[in-house]
Amino acid sequence: MSLNFAEMRSAFHTGSTVAVGLASTLLLAADTRRIAVAFANGDSANAITVNAPSPAVFGDGFLRQANSGDKLSFTFAEFGPLVTRSWAGIILVAGDNLRVHEVTRGNT
């Protein structure tokens, strides 16, 4: 999937902070207009697993390691329709906040 200039100009970026707990937490609902998604929780001491589709099971999916400062990012160009699915997260130890960013195509 490639975007032309008009589609790039009409893309929407949204960001939110989601509290993730010991049970699977919905991070993003499915959206066929989504073209990119990223998850980050800074230098948290907690590892978080994110997965699409939900529900999330710790260690089964994409693991964001503790104390790494890394972010997990996925684009339609790299991962295809995976980015359009619903996403969930789970943490093993205690609740933490996860920053969720998504980019969706506009209605052009």
N, C-alpha and C positions, 0 to 999 in steps of 0.2 A: 504494500500500500504506500503510495506516495501522495503528498499533498501539494496542490498548486499554491501559488502565492495568495490567491483570494481565500483559500481554505485556511492557510496559516494565519492570515490576518484575522480571521473570524474564530480562531480557536480560543477556548476558555480555559483558564487555569484556576483551580480552586485548591485551597489548602485548609486542613482542619486538624485538630488534635483530638485523638480518640483514646479514652481510658481502656487499656487492655488488661484483662484479668486472668484468673486461673481457668476459666471456662472460655470456650471459643466465642470471640466477639466479632460481630460484623463490622468490617472497616469500610467497605464500599459495596453498594448494590450493583448488580450487573448493569452495564450501559454499553450499547453497541456503538455509541459515538466516541467512546474513550480511545485515545491513541497513545497515551503514556500514563504511567503511575509510578510513584516513588514513596518509599517508607523510610523514616529515620527516627531514631530516638537518642541522638547525641551520644554522649559518653555514658549512657546508662550502665549500671552494673548488672542489668538483667538481659539475658538473651530472649529474643522474641522470634517466634515462628509465624510467618504469614503464608497463606495458601489460597489458591483459587482452583477449584471452587471451594466454598466453605462447606462444612465447618473445618476449623483448623485443629490439628492434633500436634502437640509439641514434638518437634524433631521430624515431622513428616511434612515437608514443604520447603520453603526457603527460610533459612535460619539467619537471623541478624545477630551476630556474636556479641556478647557482653563486652563493654569497655572498648569497643573498636572504633566508634565514631563513624562507622560505615553506614551507607544508605543502600537500600535495595531499590533498583529502578528497572523498569520494564517498558519497552516500547513495542508498538504494533509491528514496526519494521523488523525488530529482532525476534519477537516471540509470537507474532500473529495474534489470533483471537484470544489468547490467554488473557491479555490485558482487559478485555471487555467483560470478563466473567465477574461474579461476585467474589470479594476477597474477605478473608477473616484472619484474625490474629489470636495468638494465645501466648501466655507467658508461664513459666514453670514455677517461679518462686513467689512473687508478690505482684500486685498491680503496678502498672507503669503507664506512662503516656507515650503514644506513638504519633508522630507527625505524618499525615497522609496528604500527598499531593497528587492531583490528577489533571490531565489535559484532555479536553474533549473537543471534537469538531463542532463548529458553530452550525447554525441552521441555514446554510447557504445552498 
